[in-house]
Each structure stands twice: as C-alpha cells, then as structure tokens.
Amino acid sequence: MLNMVFLTNSWLSSFNQPGLCITVAVLLHYFLLAAFTWMCLESLHLYLTLVKVFNVYVPKYILKCCIAGWGVPAIVISIVLIVNKDFYGNGSHSESNPFSNFCWIQENLVFYTSVVAYVVLIFLTNTAVFITVLLQIHAMKSRTQERSTFWKR
C-alpha cells in the first residue's frame, strides 16, 4: 500500500483538492510508519526465535503483533491530526514544473518528530536486537566448539 500511495501521490495532488491531498498524505505517512513498525516487530520475532528459544509462549501473539503493527502508527497519525490537520498538504517543490506537487507533511518539526525520530528509534531497536542475536549465535558456536574439543580428547 505504501508503494501504491507513493506512486499515485503526484497524480492525485494535481487535482488541487485539499481534502484529497490531506487524505493521501495521511495514508502515505501511515503506511510508511506501519512498514517500519512491522520491520521492528520482525526483529523482535527474530530475538524471540534465536535468543529466547525455549519457554517463549506469548498468548495471542499474532493478534498482539497486528495491534502493535497497525495500531502504533495509527496513534502517531491521530496525534498529528488532532494537533492540526493542516500539517499535511500539497507542497510544490518547483514553480516551473506542475508535476512536482506532492502531498506530504508540510511542517519540518512534525516531519522530524513523527517520521525521522520514529525511524531512528526503530533503527536503534533493530541494531540492539541484531547485536544481541549475533552475540547469542557466537556464544552458541563457542560452546559447541568447546564440547567437540572435549569429546575429541
């Protein structure tokens, strides 16, 4: 959906309908945040699978993942819309090219807090999980080598 909204964004913004542009910008923002949220959930699933291998039963795990994956971005979007729906709009980057219009976030502060900070937080989480998984795999490899050396002797 992110790709579909992104590809149709410029065409839809050419209609010069403020409501349509706000809707497209909200959808683009939502699906972008949802994609990153699901990426974070995938890294947490990797952590549960490779580090916490045993005794990891989470009741209604898929339901909880769906609520987090689709709900957290919806909360962020709702907050932005409650504060001011005019943060979204049609931004022309070039007066000479009418096809350069794009429906997106118009305020830099809103962009940096609701997109950049969100992505950085997910990137840091994924990096921490990745390092933890690598350390766990390295520790397992070291234990396996120690056991094989012991049995060879």
Secondary structure, 3 states (H helix, E strand, C coil): CHHHHHHHHHHHHCCCCHHHHHHHHHHHHHHHHHHHHHHHHHHHHHHHHHCCCCCCCCCCHHHHHHHHHHHHHHHHHHHHHHHCHHHEEEEECCCCCHHHEEEEECCHHHHHHHHHHHHHHHHHHHHHHHHHHHHHHHHHHHHHHHHHHHHHC
